[in-house]
Amino acid sequence: MPAGTFGGVPTTYYDLFRVENGFIAEHWDVMETLADKSTWANENGKF
């Protein structure tokens, strides 16, 4: 999962495309703020 910052806040992002006949037919995206590592329940991160 790609990660970076958005507005100075650590954020993950993902884009998903459905291609039909060589063209993008649909697009979905999500952006999620990452919690501070000290609050994680495990070492796997958000996902």
PDBQT receptor file of N, H, CA, C and O in Angstrom, charges set to zero:
ATOM      1  N   MET A   1       0.848  -1.166   0.000  1.00  0.00    +0.000 N 
ATOM      2  CA  MET A   1       0.000   0.000   0.000  1.00  0.00    +0.000 C 
ATOM      3  C   MET A   1       0.895   1.231   0.000  1.00  0.00    +0.000 C 
ATOM      4  O   MET A   1       1.733   1.382   0.888  1.00  0.00    +0.000 OA
ATOM      5  N   PRO A   2       0.735   2.088  -0.954  1.00  0.00    +0.000 N 
ATOM      6  CA  PRO A   2       1.540   3.316  -0.961  1.00  0.00    +0.000 C 
ATOM      7  C   PRO A   2       1.223   4.183   0.253  1.00  0.00    +0.000 C 
ATOM      8  O   PRO A   2       0.099   4.185   0.755  1.00  0.00    +0.000 OA
ATOM      9  N   ALA A   3       2.205   4.901   0.703  1.00  0.00    +0.000 N 
ATOM     10  H   ALA A   3       3.118   4.900   0.296  1.00  0.00    +0.000 HD
ATOM     11  CA  ALA A   3       2.005   5.817   1.826  1.00  0.00    +0.000 C 
ATOM     12  C   ALA A   3       2.763   7.103   1.544  1.00  0.00    +0.000 C 
ATOM     13  O   ALA A   3       3.763   7.115   0.826  1.00  0.00    +0.000 OA
ATOM     14  N   GLY A   4       2.276   8.155   2.111  1.00  0.00    +0.000 N 
ATOM     15  H   GLY A   4       1.464   8.145   2.694  1.00  0.00    +0.000 HD
ATOM     16  CA  GLY A   4       2.903   9.459   1.962  1.00  0.00    +0.000 C 
ATOM     17  C   GLY A   4       2.277  10.399   2.961  1.00  0.00    +0.000 C 
ATOM     18  O   GLY A   4       1.858   9.980   4.040  1.00  0.00    +0.000 OA
ATOM     19  N   THR A   5       2.212  11.653   2.614  1.00  0.00    +0.000 N 
ATOM     20  H   THR A   5       2.552  11.994   1.738  1.00  0.00    +0.000 HD
ATOM     21  CA  THR A   5       1.540  12.616   3.476  1.00  0.00    +0.000 C 
ATOM     22  C   THR A   5       0.509  13.375   2.661  1.00  0.00    +0.000 C 
ATOM     23  O   THR A   5       0.656  13.553   1.452  1.00  0.00    +0.000 OA
ATOM     24  N   PHE A   6      -0.512  13.808   3.329  1.00  0.00    +0.000 N 
ATOM     25  H   PHE A   6      -0.632  13.663   4.312  1.00  0.00    +0.000 HD
ATOM     26  CA  PHE A   6      -1.536  14.652   2.734  1.00  0.00    +0.000 C 
ATOM     27  C   PHE A   6      -1.845  15.718   3.767  1.00  0.00    +0.000 C 
ATOM     28  O   PHE A   6      -2.319  15.410   4.860  1.00  0.00    +0.000 OA
ATOM     29  N   GLY A   7      -1.583  16.963   3.428  1.00  0.00    +0.000 N 
ATOM     30  H   GLY A   7      -1.199  17.213   2.539  1.00  0.00    +0.000 HD
ATOM     31  CA  GLY A   7      -1.761  18.047   4.385  1.00  0.00    +0.000 C 
ATOM     32  C   GLY A   7      -0.831  17.918   5.585  1.00  0.00    +0.000 C 
ATOM     33  O   GLY A   7      -1.148  18.382   6.680  1.00  0.00    +0.000 OA
ATOM     34  N   GLY A   8       0.341  17.272   5.368  1.00  0.00    +0.000 N 
ATOM     35  H   GLY A   8       0.599  16.895   4.478  1.00  0.00    +0.000 HD
ATOM     36  CA  GLY A   8       1.299  17.103   6.444  1.00  0.00    +0.000 C 
ATOM     37  C   GLY A   8       0.995  15.941   7.374  1.00  0.00    +0.000 C 
ATOM     38  O   GLY A   8       1.706  15.736   8.358  1.00  0.00    +0.000 OA
ATOM     39  N   VAL A   9      -0.059  15.172   7.077  1.00  0.00    +0.000 N 
ATOM     40  H   VAL A   9      -0.636  15.339   6.278  1.00  0.00    +0.000 HD
ATOM     41  CA  VAL A   9      -0.465  14.043   7.920  1.00  0.00    +0.000 C 
ATOM     42  C   VAL A   9      -0.109  12.740   7.211  1.00  0.00    +0.000 C 
ATOM     43  O   VAL A   9      -0.401  12.608   6.022  1.00  0.00    +0.000 OA
ATOM     44  N   PRO A  10       0.516  11.762   7.896  1.00  0.00    +0.000 N 
ATOM     45  CA  PRO A  10       0.827  10.479   7.259  1.00  0.00    +0.000 C 
ATOM     46  C   PRO A  10      -0.453   9.811   6.742  1.00  0.00    +0.000 C 
ATOM     47  O   PRO A  10      -1.426   9.659   7.481  1.00  0.00    +0.000 OA
ATOM     48  N   THR A  11      -0.439   9.420   5.481  1.00  0.00    +0.000 N 
ATOM     49  H   THR A  11       0.352   9.543   4.880  1.00  0.00    +0.000 HD
ATOM     50  CA  THR A  11      -1.640   8.919   4.820  1.00  0.00    +0.000 C 
ATOM     51  C   THR A  11      -1.292   7.772   3.881  1.00  0.00    +0.000 C 
ATOM     52  O   THR A  11      -0.245   7.786   3.233  1.00  0.00    +0.000 OA
ATOM     53  N   THR A  12      -2.185   6.768   3.809  1.00  0.00    +0.000 N 
ATOM     54  H   THR A  12      -3.035   6.757   4.335  1.00  0.00    +0.000 HD
ATOM     55  CA  THR A  12      -2.061   5.730   2.794  1.00  0.00    +0.000 C 
ATOM     56  C   THR A  12      -3.073   6.035   1.702  1.00  0.00    +0.000 C 
ATOM     57  O   THR A  12      -4.088   6.689   1.943  1.00  0.00    +0.000 OA
ATOM     58  N   TYR A  13      -2.788   5.556   0.502  1.00  0.00    +0.000 N 
ATOM     59  H   TYR A  13      -1.964   5.025   0.306  1.00  0.00    +0.000 HD
ATOM     60  CA  TYR A  13      -3.712   5.794  -0.603  1.00  0.00    +0.000 C 
ATOM     61  C   TYR A  13      -3.670   4.614  -1.564  1.00  0.00    +0.000 C 
ATOM     62  O   TYR A  13      -2.660   3.917  -1.667  1.00  0.00    +0.000 OA
ATOM     63  N   TYR A  14      -4.762   4.404  -2.256  1.00  0.00    +0.000 N 
ATOM     64  H   TYR A  14      -5.582   4.970  -2.173  1.00  0.00    +0.000 HD
ATOM     65  CA  TYR A  14      -4.865   3.280  -3.180  1.00  0.00    +0.000 C 
ATOM     66  C   TYR A  14      -5.806   3.666  -4.301  1.00  0.00    +0.000 C 
ATOM     67  O   TYR A  14      -6.871   4.234  -4.057  1.00  0.00    +0.000 OA
ATOM     68  N   ASP A  15      -5.421   3.362  -5.523  1.00  0.00    +0.000 N 
ATOM     69  H   ASP A  15      -4.556   2.901  -5.721  1.00  0.00    +0.000 HD
ATOM     70  CA  ASP A  15      -6.270   3.580  -6.688  1.00  0.00    +0.000 C 
ATOM     71  C   ASP A  15      -6.507   2.238  -7.363  1.00  0.00    +0.000 C 
ATOM     72  O   ASP A  15      -5.581   1.442  -7.518  1.00  0.00    +0.000 OA
ATOM     73  N   LEU A  16      -7.740   1.991  -7.760  1.00  0.00    +0.000 N 
ATOM     74  H   LEU A  16      -8.492   2.638  -7.634  1.00  0.00    +0.000 HD
ATOM     75  CA  LEU A  16      -8.115   0.753  -8.436  1.00  0.00    +0.000 C 
ATOM     76  C   LEU A  16      -8.873   1.123  -9.712  1.00  0.00    +0.000 C 
ATOM     77  O   LEU A  16      -9.778   1.956  -9.692  1.00  0.00    +0.000 OA
ATOM     78  N   PHE A  17      -8.489   0.493 -10.809  1.00  0.00    +0.000 N 
ATOM     79  H   PHE A  17      -7.754  -0.185 -10.825  1.00  0.00    +0.000 HD
ATOM     80  CA  PHE A  17      -9.103   0.788 -12.100  1.00  0.00    +0.000 C 
ATOM     81  C   PHE A  17      -9.696  -0.481 -12.701  1.00  0.00    +0.000 C 
ATOM     82  O   PHE A  17      -9.119  -1.562 -12.575  1.00  0.00    +0.000 OA
ATOM     83  N   ARG A  18     -10.837  -0.352 -13.349  1.00  0.00    +0.000 N 
ATOM     84  H   ARG A  18     -11.305   0.526 -13.452  1.00  0.00    +0.000 HD
ATOM     85  CA  ARG A  18     -11.388  -1.424 -14.167  1.00  0.00    +0.000 C 
ATOM     86  C   ARG A  18     -11.225  -1.003 -15.615  1.00  0.00    +0.000 C 
ATOM     87  O   ARG A  18     -11.694   0.058 -16.028  1.00  0.00    +0.000 OA
ATOM     88  N   VAL A  19     -10.549  -1.855 -16.382  1.00  0.00    +0.000 N 
ATOM     89  H   VAL A  19     -10.169  -2.717 -16.046  1.00  0.00    +0.000 HD
ATOM     90  CA  VAL A  19     -10.274  -1.551 -17.791  1.00  0.00    +0.000 C 
ATOM     91  C   VAL A  19     -11.178  -2.412 -18.668  1.00  0.00    +0.000 C 
ATOM     92  O   VAL A  19     -11.325  -3.615 -18.448  1.00  0.00    +0.000 OA
ATOM     93  N   GLU A  20     -11.769  -1.780 -19.648  1.00  0.00    +0.000 N 
ATOM     94  H   GLU A  20     -11.650  -0.803 -19.827  1.00  0.00    +0.000 HD
ATOM     95  CA  GLU A  20     -12.643  -2.479 -20.588  1.00  0.00    +0.000 C 
ATOM     96  C   GLU A  20     -12.287  -2.032 -21.997  1.00  0.00    +0.000 C 
ATOM     97  O   GLU A  20     -12.292  -0.838 -22.297  1.00  0.00    +0.000 OA
ATOM     98  N   ASN A  21     -11.981  -2.985 -22.851  1.00  0.00    +0.000 N 
ATOM     99  H   ASN A  21     -11.977  -3.955 -22.608  1.00  0.00    +0.000 HD
ATOM    100  CA  ASN A  21     -11.612  -2.697 -24.241  1.00  0.00    +0.000 C 
ATOM    101  C   ASN A  21     -10.455  -1.689 -24.338  1.00  0.00    +0.000 C 
ATOM    102  O   ASN A  21     -10.436  -0.837 -25.227  1.00  0.00    +0.000 OA
ATOM    103  N   GLY A  22      -9.496  -1.799 -23.415  1.00  0.00    +0.000 N 
ATOM    104  H   GLY A  22      -9.512  -2.491 -22.693  1.00  0.00    +0.000 HD
ATOM    105  CA  GLY A  22      -8.327  -0.939 -23.458  1.00  0.00    +0.000 C 
ATOM    106  C   GLY A  22      -8.528   0.457 -22.883  1.00  0.00    +0.000 C 
ATOM    107  O   GLY A  22      -7.626   1.291 -22.964  1.00  0.00    +0.000 OA
ATOM    108  N   PHE A  23      -9.689   0.722 -22.307  1.00  0.00    +0.000 N 
ATOM    109  H   PHE A  23     -10.421   0.044 -22.242  1.00  0.00    +0.000 HD
ATOM    110  CA  PHE A  23      -9.979   2.035 -21.729  1.00  0.00    +0.000 C 
ATOM    111  C   PHE A  23     -10.371   1.892 -20.261  1.00  0.00    +0.000 C 
ATOM    112  O   PHE A  23     -10.932   0.873 -19.858  1.00  0.00    +0.000 OA
ATOM    113  N   ILE A  24     -10.073   2.918 -19.466  1.00  0.00    +0.000 N 
ATOM    114  H   ILE A  24      -9.618   3.745 -19.793  1.00  0.00    +0.000 HD
ATOM    115  CA  ILE A  24     -10.512   2.917 -18.075  1.00  0.00    +0.000 C 
ATOM    116  C   ILE A  24     -12.020   3.101 -18.057  1.00  0.00    +0.000 C 
ATOM    117  O   ILE A  24     -12.541   4.123 -18.503  1.00  0.00    +0.000 OA
ATOM    118  N   ALA A  25     -12.718   2.091 -17.533  1.00  0.00    +0.000 N 
ATOM    119  H   ALA A  25     -12.295   1.260 -17.171  1.00  0.00    +0.000 HD
ATOM    120  CA  ALA A  25     -14.176   2.135 -17.470  1.00  0.00    +0.000 C 
ATOM    121  C   ALA A  25     -14.661   2.630 -16.106  1.00  0.00    +0.000 C 
ATOM    122  O   ALA A  25     -15.697   3.288 -16.009  1.00  0.00    +0.000 OA
ATOM    123  N   GLU A  26     -13.899   2.306 -15.051  1.00  0.00    +0.000 N 
ATOM    124  H   GLU A  26     -13.058   1.771 -15.131  1.00  0.00    +0.000 HD
ATOM    125  CA  GLU A  26     -14.257   2.737 -13.709  1.00  0.00    +0.000 C 
ATOM    126  C   GLU A  26     -12.989   2.983 -12.905  1.00  0.00    +0.000 C 
ATOM    127  O   GLU A  26     -11.936   2.410 -13.186  1.00  0.00    +0.000 OA
ATOM    128  N   HIS A  27     -13.109   3.843 -11.901  1.00  0.00    +0.000 N 
ATOM    129  H   HIS A  27     -13.965   4.308 -11.673  1.00  0.00    +0.000 HD
ATOM    130  CA  HIS A  27     -11.976   4.166 -11.035  1.00  0.00    +0.000 C 
ATOM    131  C   HIS A  27     -12.493   4.344  -9.618  1.00  0.00    +0.000 C 
ATOM    132  O   HIS A  27     -13.497   5.017  -9.385  1.00  0.00    +0.000 OA
ATOM    133  N   TRP A  28     -11.774   3.716  -8.657  1.00  0.00    +0.000 N 
ATOM    134  H   TRP A  28     -10.959   3.169  -8.846  1.00  0.00    +0.000 HD
ATOM    135  CA  TRP A  28     -12.078   3.884  -7.247  1.00  0.00    +0.000 C 
ATOM    136  C   TRP A  28     -10.798   4.301  -6.553  1.00  0.00    +0.000 C 
ATOM    137  O   TRP A  28      -9.710   3.897  -6.962  1.00  0.00    +0.000 OA
ATOM    138  N   ASP A  29     -10.915   5.097  -5.515  1.00  0.00    +0.000 N 
ATOM    139  H   ASP A  29     -11.799   5.425  -5.182  1.00  0.00    +0.000 HD
ATOM    140  CA  ASP A  29      -9.737   5.440  -4.725  1.00  0.00    +0.000 C 
ATOM    141  C   ASP A  29     -10.120   5.594  -3.265  1.00  0.00    +0.000 C 
ATOM    142  O   ASP A  29     -11.281   5.821  -2.926  1.00  0.00    +0.000 OA
ATOM    143  N   VAL A  30      -9.129   5.466  -2.420  1.00  0.00    +0.000 N 
ATOM    144  H   VAL A  30      -8.186   5.282  -2.696  1.00  0.00    +0.000 HD
ATOM    145  CA  VAL A  30      -9.331   5.645  -0.985  1.00  0.00    +0.000 C 
ATOM    146  C   VAL A  30      -8.070   6.258  -0.407  1.00  0.00    +0.000 C 
ATOM    147  O   VAL A  30      -6.959   5.932  -0.827  1.00  0.00    +0.000 OA
ATOM    148  N   MET A  31      -8.247   7.143   0.553  1.00  0.00    +0.000 N 
ATOM    149  H   MET A  31      -9.149   7.408   0.893  1.00  0.00    +0.000 HD
ATOM    150  CA  MET A  31      -7.148   7.728   1.314  1.00  0.00    +0.000 C 
ATOM    151  C   MET A  31      -7.508   7.572   2.789  1.00  0.00    +0.000 C 
ATOM    152  O   MET A  31      -8.617   7.907   3.205  1.00  0.00    +0.000 OA
ATOM    153  N   GLU A  32      -6.559   7.061   3.572  1.00  0.00    +0.000 N 
ATOM    154  H   GLU A  32      -5.659   6.789   3.234  1.00  0.00    +0.000 HD
ATOM    155  CA  GLU A  32      -6.781   6.848   5.000  1.00  0.00    +0.000 C 
ATOM    156  C   GLU A  32      -5.619   7.423   5.792  1.00  0.00    +0.000 C 
ATOM    157  O   GLU A  32      -4.456   7.185   5.465  1.00  0.00    +0.000 OA
ATOM    158  N   THR A  33      -5.934   8.175   6.827  1.00  0.00    +0.000 N 
ATOM    159  H   THR A  33      -6.878   8.368   7.093  1.00  0.00    +0.000 HD
ATOM    160  CA  THR A  33      -4.908   8.708   7.716  1.00  0.00    +0.000 C 
ATOM    161  C   THR A  33      -4.315   7.570   8.538  1.00  0.00    +0.000 C 
ATOM    162  O   THR A  33      -5.046   6.705   9.022  1.00  0.00    +0.000 OA
ATOM    163  N   LEU A  34      -3.008   7.568   8.696  1.00  0.00    +0.000 N 
ATOM    164  H   LEU A  34      -2.415   8.271   8.304  1.00  0.00    +0.000 HD
ATOM    165  CA  LEU A  34      -2.335   6.571   9.524  1.00  0.00    +0.000 C 
ATOM    166  C   LEU A  34      -2.282   7.044  10.970  1.00  0.00    +0.000 C 
ATOM    167  O   LEU A  34      -1.915   8.185  11.252  1.00  0.00    +0.000 OA
ATOM    168  N   ALA A  35      -2.652   6.151  11.881  1.00  0.00    +0.000 N 
ATOM    169  H   ALA A  35      -2.950   5.225  11.652  1.00  0.00    +0.000 HD
ATOM    170  CA  ALA A  35      -2.568   6.469  13.308  1.00  0.00    +0.000 C 
ATOM    171  C   ALA A  35      -1.099   6.488  13.726  1.00  0.00    +0.000 C 
ATOM    172  O   ALA A  35      -0.250   5.892  13.063  1.00  0.00    +0.000 OA
ATOM    173  N   ASP A  36      -0.811   7.166  14.811  1.00  0.00    +0.000 N 
ATOM    174  H   ASP A  36      -1.500   7.651  15.349  1.00  0.00    +0.000 HD
ATOM    175  CA  ASP A  36       0.538   7.197  15.341  1.00  0.00    +0.000 C 
ATOM    176  C   ASP A  36       0.974   5.773  15.688  1.00  0.00    +0.000 C 
ATOM    177  O   ASP A  36       0.193   5.006  16.252  1.00  0.00    +0.000 OA
ATOM    178  N   LYS A  37       2.200   5.420  15.358  1.00  0.00    +0.000 N 
ATOM    179  H   LYS A  37       2.834   6.043  14.901  1.00  0.00    +0.000 HD
ATOM    180  CA  LYS A  37       2.695   4.055  15.558  1.00  0.00    +0.000 C 
ATOM    181  C   LYS A  37       2.575   3.600  17.012  1.00  0.00    +0.000 C 
ATOM    182  O   LYS A  37       2.421   2.406  17.268  1.00  0.00    +0.000 OA
ATOM    183  N   SER A  38       2.639   4.506  17.944  1.00  0.00    +0.000 N 
ATOM    184  H   SER A  38       2.764   5.476  17.736  1.00  0.00    +0.000 HD
ATOM    185  CA  SER A  38       2.528   4.130  19.364  1.00  0.00    +0.000 C 
ATOM    186  C   SER A  38       1.140   3.591  19.709  1.00  0.00    +0.000 C 
ATOM    187  O   SER A  38       0.975   2.967  20.757  1.00  0.00    +0.000 OA
ATOM    188  N   THR A  39       0.148   3.815  18.861  1.00  0.00    +0.000 N 
ATOM    189  H   THR A  39       0.282   4.322  18.010  1.00  0.00    +0.000 HD
ATOM    190  CA  THR A  39      -1.219   3.341  19.129  1.00  0.00    +0.000 C 
ATOM    191  C   THR A  39      -1.543   2.036  18.400  1.00  0.00    +0.000 C 
ATOM    192  O   THR A  39      -2.630   1.487  18.577  1.00  0.00    +0.000 OA
ATOM    193  N   TRP A  40      -0.619   1.537  17.587  1.00  0.00    +0.000 N 
ATOM    194  H   TRP A  40       0.265   1.983  17.443  1.00  0.00    +0.000 HD
ATOM    195  CA  TRP A  40      -0.876   0.304  16.826  1.00  0.00    +0.000 C 
ATOM    196  C   TRP A  40      -1.048  -0.885  17.763  1.00  0.00    +0.000 C 
ATOM    197  O   TRP A  40      -0.362  -0.980  18.781  1.00  0.00    +0.000 OA
ATOM    198  N   ALA A  41      -1.959  -1.791  17.425  1.00  0.00    +0.000 N 
ATOM    199  H   ALA A  41      -2.516  -1.714  16.598  1.00  0.00    +0.000 HD
ATOM    200  CA  ALA A  41      -2.189  -3.007  18.208  1.00  0.00    +0.000 C 
ATOM    201  C   ALA A  41      -1.184  -4.111  17.831  1.00  0.00    +0.000 C 
ATOM    202  O   ALA A  41      -1.031  -5.087  18.565  1.00  0.00    +0.000 OA
ATOM    203  N   ASN A  42      -0.496  -3.952  16.677  1.00  0.00    +0.000 N 
ATOM    204  H   ASN A  42      -0.620  -3.159  16.080  1.00  0.00    +0.000 HD
ATOM    205  CA  ASN A  42       0.498  -4.933  16.226  1.00  0.00    +0.000 C 
ATOM    206  C   ASN A  42       1.506  -4.217  15.333  1.00  0.00    +0.000 C 
ATOM    207  O   ASN A  42       1.382  -3.015  15.098  1.00  0.00    +0.000 OA
ATOM    208  N   GLU A  43       2.491  -4.940  14.840  1.00  0.00    +0.000 N 
ATOM    209  H   GLU A  43       2.591  -5.916  15.031  1.00  0.00    +0.000 HD
ATOM    210  CA  GLU A  43       3.529  -4.342  14.000  1.00  0.00    +0.000 C 
ATOM    211  C   GLU A  43       3.170  -4.369  12.508  1.00  0.00    +0.000 C 
ATOM    212  O   GLU A  43       3.999  -4.009  11.672  1.00  0.00    +0.000 OA
ATOM    213  N   ASN A  44       1.965  -4.784  12.171  1.00  0.00    +0.000 N 
ATOM    214  H   ASN A  44       1.292  -5.077  12.850  1.00  0.00    +0.000 HD
ATOM    215  CA  ASN A  44       1.549  -4.883  10.769  1.00  0.00    +0.000 C 
ATOM    216  C   ASN A  44       1.057  -3.552  10.202  1.00  0.00    +0.000 C 
ATOM    217  O   ASN A  44       0.820  -3.456   8.998  1.00  0.00    +0.000 OA
ATOM    218  N   GLY A  45       0.900  -2.546  11.020  1.00  0.00    +0.000 N 
ATOM    219  H   GLY A  45       1.092  -2.624  11.999  1.00  0.00    +0.000 HD
ATOM    220  CA  GLY A  45       0.415  -1.260  10.540  1.00  0.00    +0.000 C 
ATOM    221  C   GLY A  45      -1.090  -1.279  10.338  1.00  0.00    +0.000 C 
ATOM    222  O   GLY A  45      -1.792  -2.124  10.892  1.00  0.00    +0.000 OA
ATOM    223  N   LYS A  46      -1.566  -0.359   9.556  1.00  0.00    +0.000 N 
ATOM    224  H   LYS A  46      -0.996   0.327   9.105  1.00  0.00    +0.000 HD
ATOM    225  CA  LYS A  46      -3.002  -0.208   9.343  1.00  0.00    +0.000 C 
ATOM    226  C   LYS A  46      -3.609  -1.418   8.642  1.00  0.00    +0.000 C 
ATOM    227  O   LYS A  46      -4.738  -1.817   8.932  1.00  0.00    +0.000 OA
ATOM    228  N   PHE A  47      -2.849  -1.995   7.719  1.00  0.00    +0.000 N 
ATOM    229  H   PHE A  47      -1.932  -1.672   7.484  1.00  0.00    +0.000 HD
ATOM    230  CA  PHE A  47      -3.405  -3.073   6.915  1.00  0.00    +0.000 C 
ATOM    231  C   PHE A  47      -2.728  -4.372   7.244  1.00  0.00    +0.000 C 
ATOM    232  O   PHE A  47      -3.062  -5.406   6.666  1.00  0.00    +0.000 OA
TER     233      PHE A  47
